[in-house]
Amino acid sequence: MLIGIDASRATVAQRTGTENYTRNLIRALLALLDKEKTKTPPHYRYRLYFRDQPAAEILSDQVDLCIIPFPRLWTHLRLAWEMHRHPPDLLFVPAHVLPPVRPWRSLVTVHDLGYRHFPQTHRPLDRLYLDLSTRWNARAATRILADSEATKADLIGEYGTPAEKIVVVYPGRDENLCRVEDAVTIAAVRAKYNIASEYILYLGTLHPRKNLCRLIEAFATCLPHLPTRPPPLVIGGKKGWLYSKIFDRVQALGLTGHVVFTGYVAEADLPALLSGAQLFAFPSLHEGFGFPVLEAMSCGVPVVCSNTSSLPEVVGDAALLIDPLDTSALAAALDRLLTDEPLRAALVARGYRQAQRFSWEETARQVLSIFEELT
């Protein structure tokens, strides 16, 4: 049995959530393949489709690499042509859209439908493309993976997708991402990103759905109640779209000296940057899963996040949950976490326990069982 996987998102240089999902899930599937073949020869092979040359970590005796460079419309034209010429038994697309030509059996991951709930936070053409591509995925795929029960409910409610077609499979946590205790390492990362002291941290792409203007406003409300030298608000992540209002809000509130924009944070710096934070704030309007809160819990940082979409599924009882549309509630939560040391300690302990629930190996096992069911 030959299983094809669209691995094109795994080679993106500055990866965000869906690209990391692709990379980590492929790595876990290959590790599981190596583990299982020591017991009995597997009856399946993987063929991974790339636009660019991949890293050596995905090499395996059980893996075929298909590198097919193409400048534009790679999925719709080049991958579709490859499916026509040399179709696998099943195609899995973990982070994009099914090509118009595909095998009879296919599996696709739908990560979120935030553009349906908050259309104003997306550019019109992006919103149209997301809507059309997700509708196509929901209709054309043999089976759909959803990152959360919230995304499954959205697929049913927004597109009328049959519930039996959708399988909720939670992503895993990066087990290499853990708390850094070495003060020198943390200080070096702080210096790299021009952070002067302990800080409040947000990580994620800068665009309207992340609700950063309200986070900045809540932070401004907190400042008069904080010590003489209050912690800065550090906003880490690359620019996405419609981000200018975020910078404008900092200027309008006179917070230039209190808010630090780091730009994209290198993967190697994430553990130390997270570990050096006093708290992690993630008031996103809508998330299909919410990797940043899982990363924060794994690094022993207390979390305040939204009480909507998938985030309560991810954090359980290990975070302060707030209405992301209520700026005063967010400000109160920030103030409480900065001043209530017993609460911080309790959330850190719960966060460590909650993070252990998420494993890429378990994710890969569930995905493999779907492969086997479909073939």
HELIX and SHEET records of a PDB file:
HELIX    1   1 SER A    8  THR A   11  5                                   4    
HELIX    2   2 GLY A   17  LYS A   37  1                                  21    
HELIX    3   3 ALA A   56  ILE A   58  5                                   3    
HELIX    4   4 TRP A   74  LEU A   79  3                                   6    
HELIX    5   5 ALA A   80  ARG A   85  1                                   6    
HELIX    6   6 GLY A  114  HIS A  117  1                                   4    
HELIX    7   7 PRO A  119  THR A  121  5                                   3    
HELIX    8   8 PRO A  124  ALA A  140  1                                  17    
HELIX    9   9 GLU A  149  TYR A  159  1                                  11    
HELIX   10  10 ALA A  163  LYS A  165  5                                   3    
HELIX   11  11 ALA A  183  LYS A  192  1                                  10    
HELIX   12  12 PRO A  208  LYS A  210  5                                   3    
HELIX   13  13 LEU A  212  CYS A  222  1                                  11    
HELIX   14  14 LEU A  223  HIS A  225  5                                   3    
HELIX   15  15 SER A  244  ALA A  252  1                                   9    
HELIX   16  16 GLU A  267  ASP A  269  5                                   3    
HELIX   17  17 LEU A  270  SER A  275  1                                   6    
HELIX   18  18 PHE A  291  SER A  298  1                                   8    
HELIX   19  19 LEU A  311  VAL A  315  1                                   5    
HELIX   20  20 THR A  327  THR A  339  1                                  13    
HELIX   21  21 GLU A  341  ALA A  355  1                                  15    
HELIX   22  22 TRP A  360  LEU A  374  1                                  15    
SHEET    1   A 7 VAL A  63  ILE A  67  0                                        
SHEET    2   A 7 ARG A  45  PHE A  50  1                                        
SHEET    3   A 7 LEU A   2  ASP A   6  1                                        
SHEET    4   A 7 LEU A  90  VAL A  93  1                                        
SHEET    5   A 7 ARG A 105  VAL A 110  1                                        
SHEET    6   A 7 ARG A 143  ALA A 146  1                                        
SHEET    7   A 7 ILE A 166  VAL A 168  1                                        
SHEET    1   B 6 VAL A 259  GLY A 263  0                                        
SHEET    2   B 6 LEU A 233  GLY A 236  1                                        
SHEET    3   B 6 TYR A 199  LEU A 203  1                                        
SHEET    4   B 6 ALA A 277  PHE A 282  1                                        
SHEET    5   B 6 VAL A 303  SER A 306  1                                        
SHEET    6   B 6 ALA A 319  ILE A 322  1                                        
END                                                                             
